[in-house]
Amino acid sequence: MYLTRRQLLQAGAVAGAGILVHPDAALAARTLARQAGPLTMFSEQLPTLAELGVLDMRAGGQTELSMLNAEHNFHSQLDPTDTFAYRAAGASQTYLGPVIVAQRGTPFALTVHNQLGEHPLAFAVDNELVPPGSDDANAPRTSTHLHGGNTRPGSDGGPEQVFSPGSSYTYHYDNNQDAAGLWYHDHALGITRLNVYAGLAGGYLIRDTPGPSGTGIDTGDGTHLPPPPYEVPLVIQDRMFNPDGSFAYPPNPELTTSDGTPRPWAPEFFGDVATVNGKCWPNLDVDRGKYRFRVYNGSNARFYNLKFVAGGNALAFAQIGTDGGLLDAPAKLNKLVLGPGERADLVVDFAGLSAGSKVVLGNNAPTPYPDGPVSAKQGGVPLREIMQFTVQSQKGYTAPLPAKLRPQPMTRLAGLPTAATRQMTLVEVLNAAGIPIMALLNNRPFHTTDITAVQGDTLEEWELINTTVDAHPIHLHFTQFQVLDRQRFDVGKYLAATGYVDPATGLVTPGQGSSVPVTPFLMGRPKAAPANERGWKDTVVSMPGEVTRISVPFGAGAAGGAPLAIGSSFTGEYVWHCHILEHEDNDMMQRYVIE
């Protein structure tokens, strides 16, 4: 019988010990680690699109970014924090990077220079995860990945396409895909969680040919949606600070290194401070009208269930786009779940609120998601408030939200011929004490010879089979796919059939067994993707105990000539992985090859 982490915890199954330490107790320890006084909420002003900095590449050509050490002010009550930043020539970026604005169909080249020195999170480098001989504490390796980009393999920014301080790498972006809110971030093998935490991330907006002029204001993606300054990126990240303002990343009290000290890697990191665009619990003054928020979940591991709350009531809002572009029509919502790596294009209307009204972006997602810890006292720190909006007296953007967002409806992949259906299994590996030591895809480590090969310009159906107790945001490089449905299955019986589990211990043994068809173990009826998830996606939340089915094009010709969100076909190696960064680093990532 396979024993889940939760079953082991509830049974108190620890060899030779009378007390079982919950794996998420590490998260409670992190709560205690921050000893600085409480920070005031909503006193910092949110950096807007212009203040974040814009690198306008709509005309194409060539540009450069430098990765540098910096000091950043997250809050007036904190001392400056040592950070990393992507910085354009002549700019003064101290955290994150400028928002890159590209034009659909117009290529450009981006040269990134690694000029980094000592890592702000040097103490958290885990030597069991990084390649032998690495000196990431003093000379951090980097790899810049355009998340959601339809890029050729050499410009993908994969985990092993790294370059060290003193070196540079040039990426070629064709931008041959739908207008969308992508993002770029570090992807270096074994230290992605630390490089992104330190600041190596930024927004990337692809614009389309402007629509016809008229009563609306063209935003450059063919729609009449709120334009700047009413278009605002919201890069949401949870962070943790020491009393001196430096980043905190507490070690794992349940696992130790060879010298007996707590291991730097923990199953998830949950900070106790919400930051948006590099400010702690900020405020944005808004006019009485519509705003287009390009929302990025840039957190390491935290899921968000977001609500806009005014006077105790949740405001209705519209989701108009997903990871890979606009929906066919707005989806009306009053809450939105967003996993790490996912993006959402939202329109919120403040026109009906009086001047002086306060709207709080709230969150009630459990940590870990979706069920939280076995004991409420042992879970991650809840972040109930993310930021605030203060309504001003002046009138803002009030043009009606279009009923249709695309000139032509999206190509629907459901029902189209597929070249293969693949069972892709998500597993968690525990030690005898029930402590997570890694997470895997198909029960294989990253450096395996068992690599998935797909045929170019074909359509496949992938069944993401989640045998773990947590949700995982699964990201595929190169492509934009569609979510078909989700369905429950019998986890224990399925795992027994795979051969992943050692019958003597009831624990998953890495490297053994293989995925098997899940059909005999399915329960109930499949649930179709909700309206706001029926767009192009590159990251999908796979829920525990469920099969998440996605239809994946591996090239622009995969739908037999029907238009896709991606416009180019390439052959070569890419990766797919969980976007919980602690999982990605250890070792929930696999290569696949387009032939």
VENURRA-V466167 format. One record per residue. N is the residue number from 1. SS is DSSP state (H for helix, E for strand, L for the rest). Layout:
# VENURRA-V466167
n;ss
N;SS
N;SS
This chain:
# VENURRA-V466167
n;ss
1;L
2;L
3;L
4;L
5;H
6;H
7;H
8;H
9;H
10;H
11;H
12;L
13;L
14;L
15;L
16;L
17;L
18;L
19;L
20;L
21;L
22;L
23;L
24;L
25;H
26;H
27;H
28;H
29;H
30;H
31;H
32;H
33;H
34;L
35;L
36;L
37;L
38;L
39;L
40;L
41;L
42;L
43;L
44;L
45;E
46;L
47;L
48;L
49;H
50;H
51;H
52;H
53;L
54;E
55;E
56;E
57;E
58;L
59;L
60;L
61;E
62;E
63;E
64;E
65;E
66;E
67;E
68;E
69;E
70;E
71;E
72;E
73;L
74;L
75;L
76;L
77;L
78;L
79;L
80;L
81;E
82;E
83;E
84;E
85;E
86;E
87;E
88;L
89;L
90;L
91;L
92;L
93;L
94;L
95;L
96;E
97;L
98;L
99;E
100;E
101;E
102;E
103;E
104;L
105;L
106;L
107;L
108;E
109;E
110;E
111;E
112;E
113;E
114;E
115;L
116;L
117;L
118;L
119;L
120;L
121;L
122;H
123;H
124;H
125;L
126;L
127;L
128;L
129;L
130;L
131;L
132;L
133;L
134;L
135;L
136;L
137;L
138;L
139;L
140;L
141;L
142;E
143;L
144;E
145;E
146;E
147;E
148;L
149;L
150;L
151;L
152;L
153;H
154;H
155;H
156;L
157;L
158;L
159;L
160;L
161;L
162;L
163;E
164;L
165;L
166;L
167;L
168;E
169;E
170;E
171;E
172;E
173;E
174;L
175;L
176;L
177;E
178;L
179;L
180;E
181;E
182;E
183;E
184;E
185;E
186;E
187;L
188;L
189;L
190;L
191;L
192;H
193;H
194;H
195;H
196;H
197;H
198;H
199;L
200;L
201;E
202;E
203;E
204;E
205;E
206;E
207;E
208;L
209;L
210;L
211;L
212;L
213;L
214;L
215;L
216;L
217;L
218;L
219;L
220;L
221;L
222;L
223;L
224;L
225;L
226;L
227;L
228;L
229;L
230;L
231;E
232;E
233;E
234;E
235;E
236;E
237;E
238;E
239;E
240;L
241;E
242;L
243;L
244;L
245;L
246;L
247;E
248;L
249;L
250;L
251;L
252;E
253;E
254;E
255;E
256;E
257;L
258;L
259;L
260;L
261;L
262;E
263;E
264;L
265;L
266;L
267;L
268;L
269;L
270;L
271;L
272;L
273;E
274;E
275;E
276;E
277;L
278;L
279;E
280;E
281;L
282;L
283;E
284;E
285;E
286;E
287;E
288;E
289;L
290;E
291;E
292;E
293;E
294;E
295;E
296;E
297;E
298;L
299;L
300;L
301;L
302;L
303;L
304;E
305;E
306;E
307;E
308;E
309;E
310;E
311;L
312;L
313;E
314;E
315;L
316;L
317;E
318;E
319;E
320;E
321;E
322;E
323;L
324;L
325;E
326;E
327;E
328;E
329;E
330;E
331;E
332;E
333;E
334;L
335;L
336;E
337;E
338;E
339;L
340;L
341;L
342;L
343;E
344;E
345;E
346;E
347;E
348;E
349;E
350;L
351;L
352;L
353;L
354;L
355;L
356;L
357;L
358;E
359;E
360;E
361;E
362;E
363;E
364;L
365;L
366;L
367;L
368;L
369;L
370;L
371;L
372;L
373;L
374;L
375;L
376;H
377;H
378;H
379;L
380;L
381;L
382;L
383;L
384;L
385;E
386;E
387;E
388;E
389;E
390;E
391;E
392;E
393;E
394;E
395;E
396;L
397;L
398;L
399;L
400;L
401;L
402;L
403;L
404;L
405;L
406;L
407;L
408;L
409;L
410;L
411;L
412;L
413;L
414;L
415;L
416;L
417;L
418;L
419;L
420;E
421;E
422;E
423;E
424;E
425;E
426;E
427;E
428;E
429;E
430;E
431;L
432;L
433;L
434;L
435;L
436;E
437;E
438;E
439;E
440;E
441;E
442;L
443;L
444;E
445;L
446;L
447;L
448;L
449;L
450;L
451;L
452;E
453;E
454;E
455;L
456;L
457;L
458;L
459;E
460;E
461;E
462;E
463;E
464;E
465;E
466;E
467;L
468;L
469;L
470;L
471;L
472;E
473;E
474;E
475;E
476;E
477;L
478;L
479;L
480;L
481;E
482;E
483;E
484;E
485;E
486;E
487;E
488;E
489;E
490;L
491;H
492;H
493;H
494;H
495;H
496;H
497;H
498;H
499;L
500;L
501;E
502;E
503;L
504;L
505;L
506;L
507;E
508;E
509;L
510;L
511;L
512;L
513;L
514;L
515;L
516;L
517;L
518;L
519;H
520;H
521;H
522;E
523;E
524;E
525;E
526;E
527;E
528;E
529;L
530;L
531;H
532;H
533;H
534;L
535;L
536;L
537;E
538;L
539;E
540;E
541;E
542;E
543;L
544;L
545;L
546;E
547;E
548;E
549;E
550;E
551;E
552;E
553;E
554;L
555;L
556;L
557;L
558;L
559;L
560;L
561;L
562;L
563;L
564;L
565;L
566;E
567;L
568;L
569;L
570;L
571;L
572;E
573;E
574;E
575;E
576;E
577;E
578;E
579;L
580;L
581;H
582;H
583;H
584;H
585;H
586;L
587;L
588;L
589;E
590;E
591;E
592;E
593;E
594;E
595;L
